[in-house]
Structures are given as C-alpha cells and as structure tokens.
C-alpha cells in the first residue's frame, strides 16, 4: 500500500483553503501556510468550508512559519501571483530534490518556457518571476502544471465559500505521463476533485490567461461583473480586440486555443453576476495581479514583435488605477446572510 503524500498548501486562501479542507477530509496528510486573521481563525476554530449547502470544518495544521512543517512530498502554491517571489526563500525548507511543486496560481508559471523544445525555450519573464527567484530555487524538475477553474471566496477569516466548479486539470510541463502525475491525479480524485491529466497543460494554462488578461482588468476598470463585461457590446468589443492580440502572440509561441473568442466570452457571461478576482481585490484594497495577468501580455508582445494596441491601453489604465487609493467598499454582510446567498467568488 502506497504511503499517502505529505502535502503543504502554501497560501491557504480561498482556493488553497478549499483544497486543504477536501484533502483533509480524504485523509491526506495536509498542512497549510497562511497569515494574519485568517490564520488566527483557523487555529482557533478550524477551517470552515461552505459547499453544496453543507458546512465542513477541519482542524488542519497551519502556520506562518513553513520551516516548522518539514520536508514535503508535494507543495501546492496557491498564492496570488505577485506574492510568490517574496515567499520563495521561505519555501525552501519544505523541499527536497523530488518534491512536486504544483503551481495553482493565476498567470503563467515560472517554468512555462523551460520545457525542452518549446518556442522561446529559456525565456525569462520579469512579470512572472521578478529576479528569477522561482526558476533558481524551485527549479524546472520539481514543477507540475495545474489550472484552477473553481470559484471560491473567503467570506470571513477562517471561512471559505465554494461558489462553483471542482476542476483542476494537471500535467507535466513536457506533456509526459509520469508516475508522479498519476499519483497526484489519484490523490486529487479521491478527494472529490475533477483532475484530468493533460498532455498539453501549457495550452490549458494559456487558455485561462487568454480570458483573464482581458476580463479581469476591464471588470476592475468598470466595476462590472463578468456577465455584464462579457455581454455588453461596448466592453465585449474591447475584450475581443485584446483576445485577438493575445492569440497572435500565442501563435508565435506555438500555443493552441481549443475554443474561439466568442465562445470563451459566452462561457464567461454564463457565470452570471460574478466578480472577477481583480475587481474583488480592488474593492478590498488589496494588490491586484496586474503584471501577472496583463503586464505579461505586454512583455510577450515585445518579445514576439506582435502589436497589441488595445492591450497596451488597458494595461496603462489598470496600472494607473492600481496606483490610486482604494475606494471605500460596502461593509461585508453578516456571516449568516452571506452563507445564505450566492455572492462573489474569487
């Protein structure tokens, strides 16, 4: 009988906490790295997950000192993209040479251009890995790809509400089917997740970024939910222009999109009044993932020589918006009311 994996989720926010609770319920030896009021609440009361009309509470080992957790078989990095580089050195005590590092964050992972034989092999992007810390210390050999498709939200410290979805496509960067990817697949599947193994995980990661690079900043700039942004003729025209520019970059990079732009936007509109993560961050006075979601497209445009006039305008505006003081947001609804209604998700 195979020994269960020892798993650390580095960044036990909305997605990381959701993963943590479900893995713990499945008997996985899982621990969480978190901070602040969220960490204090988890220590005091456990981590609460509201999902499908039920509430699950798990007392999971959690800390803001990763070195206390020891070496892991798998580290799932579920931080906001801009928070990864500052955390890299504190991840090192969790790692041995064969520890899997599953990148479960928005944008392109640090290893995206390190797979042998890919176009622009070895390309280093400052918008993805400022200072090259991830590539240097985490390394390509440990990397496993993951696309986060569920929507979840922290509605109070220590409390996560699942909104929709349970799919986490995974894959090796080079597309091979290895024993470790099979083991990760089994673990996630046994915990109730839909975790298909993809031989083209780079394409899946690019597909998600293709939507995020336009939907997120336009939503943040307008304050509109994704259904409005994706269906209003005026904003939809902007989104389509940005997607056309990004798809031209993808062609230069040898990446394929399995859906067209209109279908992608129709799917986003079907989510209903969902607040994109960048809009949520803006409303709560948190740093937005501007460079990881939009700046990276501008950087890739310069590398590939593809003109991106619409992306350039939106990037300039969202960078300027990110520099302004946060607007006051409405006080959060009482917890009981929040649990009873379908609200924004991350």
N, C-alpha and C positions, 0 to 999 in steps of 0.2 A: 504494500500500500504506500502510495506516494505521500510524503510529508507535506502538509499544507504550506503554502507560501507565506512567508513573513512579509507583510506589505505595509509600507508607510505612505500615507497620503499627505503630501506636502502642500498645504493650502486647503484647509477643511472649510471652505466657504460653501456656497450654495451647491455647486456640483461636487466638490470634494466631500462635503458632508453627506450628500445623497449617496455617493459611492460607499462612504465609510459605514453608514448605517446598514445598507443592504449587504455589504460584505461581512460585517459583524454578525448579522442575522443568519448568514450562511455558514458561520463557524470559522471564517478566515481570521488568522492572527493579524489584525489590522491595528494600526496606530495613526494618530492624527497630529499634524503640526498646525497650530493656529496661534492667535494672539488676541489681546485686548479683552473686551467684554464678552465676545463670542467664546473665547477660551474659558474665561471665568464661569460662564453659564454652563458650559459642557462639563466642567469639573464639578460644579455644584449639583447639577440636576440631570446630567447625561445629555446626549444629543437627541433631539426630537425631530422626527420626520413625519410630516403630514402628507399622506399619499393615498389616493383612491378612497377617500372617506374614512381612512383609518389613521391612527397615530401609533408610531413605533418609537420607543425610547431605548437607546443603547448606551451603556456606560463603557466608553472606549478610552483606552489610554491616550491621553492628549497632552501636548506640551508645547512650549515656545522655545525649548532647548533641544533641538534634534539629536545632539550627541548623546542624550540620555537614552535614546531608543535603540542604539546599537545597529549593527550591520543588517541590512535588509536584502531579501531576495528581489523585491520589486519596489520601486519608488514611483508613485503616480504624482506627477507635478501638475497641480490644479490651481496654480496661482494665476492672477492677472498677468498678461504677457510682460508688462513693464516691471513687474515685481520679481521676475525670475532672476535676472542678472545679479541684483543685490543679494539674493539668497544663495547663490551658487556655493560659496565657500562653506556656508553652514550645512549644506547637504553632504559634504564630503565624508563625515563620519558614518553616514548611512550606507556608503558604497564599498563594494569590493569589485574586483575586475569583471565579474559576470552578473552584477546586479542589473536588472532591467530598469531602464528609465522610460516610463510611459509619459509622453508629452500630451497632456489633456488640457491644453490652453488654446486660446484664440490665436489666429495668425499662423505664420509659418514657423515650424520648429527649427531649432538651431542646426540640425543635421540635414536640412532639406536639400542642400546642394552637395552633400558629402557621399551620397550613394554612388558607387562606381558606375561610370559610363553615362551619367546624366548630362544633359546640356548645361554648360557653365559649371561643370564639376569644380568643387572647391571654393565657389563664390561665398564670400563673407559679407553679410548684410548688417550694417550698423543699426538699422531699425529693428532687427530681430535679435541680435546678440551684441549689444554695445560692449566694446572692449574685448570681444571674443572669449569671454569667460566660460560660457557654456561649452563651446567646442573644445576649449583647452582642458577643462576639468571634468566635464561629464563624458565627453567622447562619443564618437560615432558607434563604436562597438556595443555600447550599452543601450542604444536608442531603439525604441519601438514607437511606431506611429499610432495615433488614436484621434478619432474625430468625435467631438462632443455634440450630440444632437438633442438631448433632452433640455427642457427649460425648467429651472428651479429658482427659488428665491429665499434668501434669509429674511424672514419677516419679524424676527426678534432675536436677540442674542441666544444662541443655542437652539433655535427653532428654524427648520427648513421646510418650505412648502414645495412639493413637486407639482408642476403645472401640467406638463405633458411629455411623452416620449421616454424611451428607455434604451435607445440605440447608441452604441459606441463602436463603430467599425474600427478594427485594429489591423495592423500589418507591419511586416518588416520593411525597413526603408528600401531594400533592394527587391522586394516582392517575393522572396523565397518563403517557403512554408517550413518553419523550423520547429524543433521540439519545444522551444520556449514560447513561441507564439501559440502553439497548440495548448500548452499549459495555461497560459493567460486566458485563452478563449474558454477553456473548461471552467476556470475559476469564476470568470465573469458570468458565464451562462448559468452555472449552478447558483449564483446569487440573484438570478432573475433578470439579468440584462440581456439584450439582444446585441451580441458582439461578433458579427461576422468577420472572418479573416479575409482581408482584401489583398490581392496581389498587386494592386495599383493604388496603394494608400496615399501616395503623393498626389495623384489626381483627385482623390476624395478630399484631401486637405485643401487643395487649390479650389475645389468646387465650393467649399464652405467659405473660404476667404473671398471668392468672387462675389458672393452675395453680401458678406459682411462689409466689404470695402465701400459699398455704396449705401446699403440700407442703414447701417449704423450711423455714419456721420450726417446723412440727410435727416434721419429721425431726430438726432440730437440738435441739429440746427433749427428744425421746425417745431420741435416739441410734439410731433405727431406720432401716433402708434403705427406699427408696421402695416396694418391693413390699410390705413389712410395713405401712407407714404407710397406703398406699392400699387395702389389703385387710382389715386388722383392723377389725372392726365398730365398736370404740370410737373409734379415730382417724379412721376413714372418716366417721363421723357429724360430727366436728368439721370435717373438710375440706369436706364437703357444705354445712354451715352457712356456712362462710366463703365458699364459691363462690356460694352463693345471695345473700349480702350484696353481694359484689363484682359479680355480674351485674346487680343492681338499680342499682348505680352506673353500670355500663356502659350500661344503658338510658337513664339520664338524660343520658349523654354522647353518645348516638346511635351507640353501638358495637354490633356484632353478633357473636355467637358461633356458629360453624358446627358445633359439637358440644355435646352436653349434658354435665352434670357427671359423671354416672355413666360415660359413655363415656370422658371425659377421664381419670378415675381408673383405669378398667380399662386404658387405654393405659399409664399410669404404672406400674401394677402389673406389666404385662407386661415391663417393662425388667429385672426380676429384682433381685438384691441390689445395687442401685446407690446409692451415697451421694450425696445432693444436695449441691450446691456449698456451701450454708450449713453443713451438717454437716462437710464436709471442712475448711472454714475454721476452724470451732470447734475441731476436733481438732488442728489445726496451729497454733493460737494466732494466727490471722490475723483481721483485722477482717471481720465478716460484713456482708452487704449488707442490713441490717435496714431502713433507711429506704427504699432503692430498691425493695425487694420487698414490704414490709409497711407501713411508715410512709406510703408514697404512697397506699395504700388508705384509711388513716385520714384523710389530708389531703383526699382526694377525697370522702370521706364528709361531711366538714364543709362542703365547697364545695357539694355537691349536696343536702345535707339528708337523706341516706339513713342510717338507723340501722344500725350494724354492731356489735352487742354481742359476737359471737364473735370477730371480727377484733380488737376493742378488747382483749379478754382476752389473746389470743395475742400481740398486739403488746406489751402491757405485760410479759408473761412473757419474750419473746425480748429485749426491751430490757434487762430486768434480767439475763438470762443473759449478754448481751454485756458487761455491766459486771463480771462475775466473773472471777477469774484463770482462765487456761486450764488445763484438766485435763491431766495428763501423758498423752501418747499413746504407743502402742507404737512401738518403733524400726522404721523402714521396712525392708522385706525387701531383701536384696541385689538388685542390679540384675538379675542373671541370672535369679533366681527371679521377680522382678516381670515380666520380659518373657515368662516362660513361662505366666503365669496371667492370667486376666481379673480385673482389680481395679477399684477405684473410679474413676469418671470425674468430670470437672468439669461 
